[in-house]
């Protein structure tokens, strides 16, 4: 089969990759659509040390099952949670399997991913996609899951003032998820061409350089992973307010993505600011949110390539003009 693999320092199209075999409790899934995320680009650059088939955002169809798997999944159209933990592990038994230090992560750590014609994933990680959603909607399930999870990290009483820093896909989704929850939401970014989406959703938006540090926001969500934006968030949030650092499944190292580098943490202590991290959520919750409506994905998929052109798709996804590049095997 065809697959996009990271091998040593290279990203390659392997046209003769071995067909995967589902193990106990696993499903063999035929990929129908995949999405390129920032973590996939970090794998390609060598910032995440994954070897093997890349890719973690997908829609697919279950073709067959390994031993001890419920055969009711055969033929189902699915998305999946990407963290694979031993259900008998201590953290998994506490409901914290996503944080199991021995976990594997689809296409990112120790588990071949979905940039292939077929791949495997435990049935327990899967969520069914209803007929009402098409593949282009469903392929956003993993990043939407992160946005829904972020909205649940913080609990506000009454109407809150929320700022989302960033104009990437994560910021655009967090803005949409937070806005209906009886909040006043604004989006701050550096690329004005992305503001028209916020305009369409009725969300306030401004260039980040035009905003003062008034210390009046209840919650500030930082989606960029940048130390500079973390410092800005600390200046925007009110005393005893909340700052949420929301990035993709594995934190991205590098000069622009070091939330710990050179930030004065004095305001955290002085103003008793609560700082949270937000990473992965439940794709089942994302599918429920999509089915309920209210999340507008119009124009967020900006390019689609075939599996044979996926390497050029990875290059395109790293360009500022792209929001989400899709791969269709």
C-alpha positions as CSV (number, residue, x, y, z in Angstrom):
1,X,0.0,0.0,0.0
2,X,1.0,3.7,-0.2
3,X,2.0,5.5,2.9
4,X,3.8,8.7,3.9
5,X,6.6,7.8,6.3
6,X,9.3,9.5,8.4
7,X,12.5,7.5,8.0
8,X,15.6,9.0,9.5
9,X,15.7,12.6,8.5
10,X,13.5,12.1,5.5
11,X,9.8,12.2,4.7
12,X,9.1,9.7,1.9
13,X,6.2,8.3,-0.1
14,X,6.5,4.5,0.3
15,X,4.6,2.9,-2.5
16,X,5.2,-0.7,-1.1
17,X,4.5,-0.2,2.6
18,X,3.4,-3.4,4.4
19,X,-0.3,-3.8,5.0
20,X,-1.0,-3.4,8.7
21,X,-2.6,-6.2,10.6
22,X,-5.1,-5.4,13.4
23,X,-4.1,-6.8,16.8
24,X,-6.4,-7.8,19.7
25,X,-9.2,-5.2,20.1
26,X,-8.1,-3.3,17.0
27,X,-9.8,-2.2,13.8
28,X,-8.2,-2.1,10.4
29,X,-9.4,1.3,8.9
30,X,-9.3,2.4,5.3
31,X,-8.5,6.1,5.2
32,X,-11.0,8.2,3.3
33,X,-9.7,11.6,4.2
34,X,-6.9,12.9,6.4
35,X,-5.9,16.3,7.7
36,X,-2.4,17.8,8.1
37,X,-1.9,19.4,11.5
38,X,0.9,21.4,13.1
39,X,2.2,18.3,14.9
40,X,2.6,16.5,11.6
41,X,4.7,19.4,10.4
42,X,6.8,19.1,13.6
43,X,7.4,15.4,12.8
44,X,8.5,16.3,9.3
45,X,10.9,18.9,10.6
46,X,12.3,16.4,13.1
47,X,11.0,18.4,16.1
48,X,8.9,15.4,17.2
49,X,11.0,12.2,17.0
50,X,8.5,9.9,15.4
51,X,9.6,7.1,13.0
52,X,7.1,5.4,10.7
53,X,3.8,6.3,9.0
54,X,2.8,9.9,9.8
55,X,-0.7,11.4,10.4
56,X,-3.2,11.6,13.2
57,X,-6.4,13.4,11.9
58,X,-8.6,11.1,9.8
59,X,-12.0,9.9,8.7
60,X,-12.1,6.2,7.6
61,X,-14.1,3.1,7.2
62,X,-13.6,0.0,9.3
63,X,-12.8,-2.9,7.0
64,X,-12.1,-5.7,9.5
65,X,-11.2,-6.4,13.1
66,X,-8.6,-8.2,15.1
67,X,-9.3,-10.8,17.8
68,X,-11.7,-9.8,20.7
69,X,-13.1,-6.8,18.8
70,X,-16.8,-6.1,18.5
71,X,-17.8,-7.1,15.0
72,X,-20.5,-4.4,15.0
73,X,-17.9,-1.9,13.9
74,X,-17.3,-3.5,10.4
75,X,-18.4,-1.0,7.7
76,X,-18.7,1.9,10.2
77,X,-17.4,5.3,9.1
78,X,-15.3,6.5,12.0
79,X,-12.9,9.1,13.5
80,X,-10.7,8.3,16.5
81,X,-9.0,9.5,19.6
82,X,-5.3,9.5,19.0
83,X,-3.9,8.6,22.4
84,X,-3.5,4.8,23.0
85,X,-2.9,3.8,26.6
86,X,-3.0,0.5,28.4
87,X,-6.5,0.5,30.0
88,X,-5.1,-1.3,33.0
89,X,-2.5,1.4,33.6
90,X,-2.8,3.5,36.8
91,X,-3.6,6.8,35.0
92,X,-6.1,5.1,32.6
93,X,-8.0,3.6,35.5
94,X,-8.3,7.2,36.9
95,X,-9.7,8.4,33.6
96,X,-6.4,10.0,32.6
97,X,-5.3,7.7,29.8
98,X,-4.5,10.7,27.6
99,X,-1.7,11.5,30.1
100,X,-0.3,8.0,30.5
101,X,3.5,8.4,30.1
102,X,3.7,5.1,28.3
103,X,1.0,5.9,25.8
104,X,1.4,5.7,22.1
105,X,0.1,8.5,19.9
106,X,-1.3,7.9,16.4
107,X,1.3,9.1,13.8
108,X,3.2,11.0,16.4
109,X,4.7,8.6,18.9
110,X,5.2,4.8,18.6
111,X,2.1,4.1,16.4
112,X,1.9,4.2,12.6
113,X,-0.5,6.9,11.5
114,X,-3.2,7.6,9.0
115,X,-1.3,9.1,6.1
116,X,-1.7,5.7,4.4
117,X,-4.3,3.7,2.6
118,X,-4.9,1.7,5.8
119,X,-4.0,1.8,9.4
120,X,-5.0,0.3,12.7
121,X,-6.5,1.8,16.0
122,X,-8.1,0.2,19.0
123,X,-11.9,0.0,18.7
124,X,-12.2,1.7,22.1
125,X,-10.7,4.8,20.5
126,X,-13.3,5.1,17.7
127,X,-16.4,7.2,17.4
128,X,-19.0,6.7,14.6
129,X,-19.7,9.5,12.1
130,X,-23.4,10.0,11.4
131,X,-24.7,10.2,7.9
132,X,-25.5,13.8,8.4
133,X,-21.8,14.8,8.4
134,X,-19.6,14.5,5.3
135,X,-16.0,13.5,5.4
136,X,-14.8,17.1,5.1
137,X,-16.7,18.0,8.2
138,X,-15.7,14.9,10.2
139,X,-12.0,15.2,9.4
140,X,-12.0,18.3,11.7
141,X,-13.1,16.1,14.7
142,X,-9.7,16.0,16.3
143,X,-9.0,19.7,16.4
144,X,-12.6,20.5,17.3
145,X,-12.2,18.0,20.2
146,X,-9.3,20.1,21.5
147,X,-11.4,23.3,21.2
148,X,-14.4,21.7,23.1
149,X,-12.0,20.4,25.7
150,X,-10.5,23.9,26.1
151,X,-14.0,25.3,26.7
152,X,-14.5,22.9,29.5
153,X,-11.1,23.5,31.2
154,X,-12.4,26.7,32.6
155,X,-15.8,27.3,34.3
156,X,-17.3,30.8,34.4
157,X,-20.2,31.9,36.4
158,X,-22.4,34.4,34.4
159,X,-21.2,36.2,31.3
160,X,-17.4,36.2,30.8
161,X,-15.0,38.2,28.8
162,X,-12.8,35.9,26.8
163,X,-9.8,36.6,24.4
164,X,-8.4,34.1,22.0
165,X,-4.9,34.8,20.9
166,X,-4.0,33.4,17.4
167,X,-5.4,33.2,13.9
168,X,-4.6,29.5,13.3
169,X,-7.1,26.7,13.0
170,X,-7.1,26.1,16.8
171,X,-7.9,29.8,17.5
172,X,-10.7,29.9,14.9
173,X,-12.3,26.8,16.4
174,X,-11.9,27.8,20.0
175,X,-13.5,31.2,19.1
176,X,-16.6,29.4,17.7
177,X,-16.9,27.0,20.5
178,X,-16.6,29.6,23.2
179,X,-18.8,32.3,21.7
180,X,-22.2,30.6,22.2
181,X,-21.5,29.9,25.9
182,X,-23.0,33.2,27.1
183,X,-19.6,34.9,26.7
184,X,-18.2,38.0,25.1
185,X,-15.4,36.7,22.8
186,X,-12.8,38.5,20.8
187,X,-10.1,37.1,18.5
188,X,-6.6,38.7,18.4
189,X,-4.3,37.8,15.5
190,X,-1.6,39.0,13.2
191,X,-3.1,38.1,9.8
192,X,-6.0,40.5,9.0
193,X,-7.0,38.3,6.0
194,X,-8.3,35.7,8.5
195,X,-10.5,38.2,10.4
196,X,-13.3,38.0,7.8
197,X,-14.2,34.6,9.3
198,X,-14.7,36.1,12.7
199,X,-16.7,38.8,11.1
200,X,-19.0,36.2,9.6
201,X,-19.5,34.5,13.0
202,X,-20.3,37.8,14.7
203,X,-17.1,37.7,16.8
204,X,-15.1,40.8,17.6
205,X,-11.6,40.8,16.2
206,X,-8.5,43.1,16.2
207,X,-4.9,43.0,15.3
208,X,-2.9,42.0,18.4
209,X,-0.6,45.0,18.2
210,X,-3.6,47.3,18.6
211,X,-4.7,46.0,22.0
212,X,-3.7,47.4,25.3
213,X,-2.9,45.4,28.4
214,X,-5.9,46.4,30.6
215,X,-5.9,43.4,32.8
216,X,-9.7,43.0,32.4
217,X,-10.3,39.7,30.7
218,X,-11.7,36.7,32.6
219,X,-10.0,34.1,30.3
220,X,-7.3,34.4,27.7
221,X,-6.7,31.4,25.5
222,X,-3.2,31.2,23.8
223,X,-3.2,28.9,20.8
224,X,0.2,29.9,19.3
225,X,2.5,28.2,21.8
226,X,4.6,31.4,21.8
227,X,6.3,32.9,24.9
228,X,5.6,36.4,23.6
229,X,1.8,35.6,23.5
230,X,1.9,34.0,26.9
231,X,3.4,37.2,28.3
232,X,0.7,39.2,26.5
233,X,-2.0,37.0,28.0
234,X,-0.7,37.6,31.5
235,X,-1.1,41.4,30.9
236,X,-4.6,41.0,29.5
237,X,-6.2,38.8,32.2
238,X,-7.8,40.2,35.4
239,X,-6.6,39.3,38.9
240,X,-7.6,35.7,39.6
241,X,-8.4,35.3,35.9
242,X,-7.4,32.3,33.9
243,X,-4.9,31.7,31.1
244,X,-5.2,28.6,29.0
245,X,-2.3,27.4,26.8
246,X,-3.9,25.4,24.0
247,X,-1.6,23.6,21.5
248,X,-1.8,20.5,19.3
249,X,-1.4,17.0,20.9
250,X,2.4,17.2,21.5
251,X,4.0,20.6,22.5
252,X,5.9,22.0,19.6
253,X,9.5,23.0,20.4
254,X,11.5,25.7,18.5
255,X,12.1,29.4,18.7
256,X,8.5,30.5,18.1
257,X,6.9,27.7,20.2
258,X,8.5,27.8,23.7
259,X,5.9,29.0,26.2
260,X,8.5,28.7,28.9
261,X,11.2,30.9,27.4
262,X,11.8,34.4,28.9
263,X,8.3,34.9,30.5
264,X,8.1,37.0,33.7
265,X,5.8,34.9,35.9
266,X,5.5,37.7,38.6
267,X,1.9,38.5,37.5
268,X,0.9,34.8,38.1
269,X,1.9,35.2,41.8
270,X,0.9,38.8,42.3
271,X,-2.5,38.6,40.6
272,X,-3.1,34.9,41.6
273,X,-3.7,34.0,37.9
274,X,-4.6,30.4,37.2
275,X,-2.7,28.9,34.2
276,X,-4.0,25.8,32.5
277,X,-2.8,23.5,29.7
278,X,-5.2,22.1,27.1
279,X,-4.3,19.4,24.7
280,X,-6.6,16.6,23.5
281,X,-10.3,16.1,23.8
282,X,-12.9,13.5,22.9
283,X,-13.7,13.1,19.2
284,X,-17.1,11.8,20.3
285,X,-17.8,15.2,21.9
286,X,-16.5,16.8,18.7
287,X,-18.9,14.8,16.5
288,X,-21.8,15.7,18.9
289,X,-20.8,19.4,18.5
290,X,-20.7,19.2,14.8
291,X,-24.0,17.3,14.6
292,X,-25.7,20.0,16.8
293,X,-24.6,22.7,14.4
294,X,-23.1,26.0,15.3
295,X,-19.5,25.3,14.1
296,X,-18.9,26.8,10.7
297,X,-16.1,25.1,8.8
298,X,-16.7,27.0,5.5
299,X,-13.4,27.9,3.9
300,X,-11.2,26.3,6.6
301,X,-10.1,23.4,4.3
302,X,-8.0,25.4,1.9
303,X,-6.3,22.7,-0.2
304,X,-6.7,19.0,-1.0
305,X,-4.1,16.7,-2.4
306,X,-3.9,13.0,-3.2
307,X,-1.8,10.6,-1.1
308,X,0.8,10.5,-3.9
309,X,1.2,14.3,-3.6
310,X,1.1,14.4,0.2
311,X,4.7,15.5,0.5
312,X,3.9,18.6,-1.5
313,X,0.8,19.0,0.7
314,X,3.0,19.0,3.8
315,X,5.1,21.8,2.3
316,X,1.9,23.7,1.4
317,X,0.5,23.3,4.9
318,X,3.6,25.1,6.3
319,X,2.8,28.2,4.3
320,X,0.9,31.1,5.9
321,X,-1.8,31.2,3.3
322,X,-3.1,27.7,4.2
323,X,-5.4,26.9,7.1
324,X,-6.1,23.2,6.7
325,X,-4.6,21.0,4.0
326,X,-6.4,17.6,3.4
327,X,-5.1,14.4,2.0
328,X,-7.5,12.1,0.0
329,X,-6.1,8.6,-0.7
